[in-house]
Amino acid sequence: MVRRDAARGLGEIGTSRDVPKLNKLKNDPHPEVRQAAAEAVAKLKSKK
């Protein structure tokens, strides 16, 4: 799934500027996308 993979990628290489985009994905209709977005946000916040 493209959105799930994009969220995972942002979690690995993204910056704090990507958090708003990921927060929008936390409302996605697909649970896999929501989970990936939540994990990505947590990773980005822990990079600080």
DABEL-V323699 format. One record per residue. N is the residue number from 1. RES is the residue in one small letter. PHI is phi as a letter, one per 20 degrees, with the letter a starting at -180 (NA if undefined). OMEGA is omega in degrees with one decimal (none if undefined). NEAR is the number of other ideal C-beta (glycine too) atoms within 10 Angstrom. Layout:
n = (N & N)
res = (RES & RES)
phi = (PHI & PHI)
omega = (OMEGA & OMEGA)
near = (NEAR & NEAR)
//
This chain:
n = (1 & 2 & 3 & 4 & 5 & 6 & 7 & 8 & 9 & 10 & 11 & 12 & 13 & 14 & 15 & 16 & 17 & 18 & 19 & 20 & 21 & 22 & 23 & 24 & 25 & 26 & 27 & 28 & 29 & 30 & 31 & 32 & 33 & 34 & 35 & 36 & 37 & 38 & 39 & 40 & 41 & 42 & 43 & 44 & 45 & 46 & 47 & 48)
res = (m & v & r & r & d & a & a & r & g & l & g & e & i & g & t & s & r & d & v & p & k & l & n & k & l & k & n & d & p & h & p & e & v & r & q & a & a & a & e & a & v & a & k & l & k & s & k & k)
phi = (NA & f & f & f & f & f & f & f & f & f & f & e & d & f & c & f & f & e & g & g & f & f & f & f & f & f & d & f & f & e & f & f & f & g & f & f & f & f & f & f & f & f & f & f & f & f & f & f)
omega = (-172.1 & -177.8 & 177.6 & -179.3 & 177.3 & 178.2 & 178.5 & 179.4 & 177.7 & 176.6 & -179.4 & -172.1 & -176.3 & 177.9 & 179.7 & 178.3 & 179.8 & -176.8 & 178.6 & 177.7 & -179.9 & 178.2 & 176.3 & -179.8 & 178.0 & 177.2 & -179.2 & 178.8 & -177.8 & -177.4 & 180.0 & 178.7 & 178.8 & -179.9 & -179.7 & 179.3 & 179.5 & 178.7 & 180.0 & 178.1 & 179.5 & 178.7 & -178.4 & 179.0 & 179.8 & 178.8 & -175.9 & none)
near = (11 & 7 & 15 & 19 & 12 & 19 & 27 & 16 & 13 & 21 & 20 & 9 & 8 & 19 & 9 & 11 & 8 & 18 & 16 & 9 & 15 & 22 & 13 & 10 & 21 & 15 & 9 & 17 & 6 & 12 & 9 & 13 & 21 & 17 & 16 & 25 & 26 & 16 & 14 & 26 & 23 & 11 & 15 & 20 & 10 & 7 & 9 & 5)
//
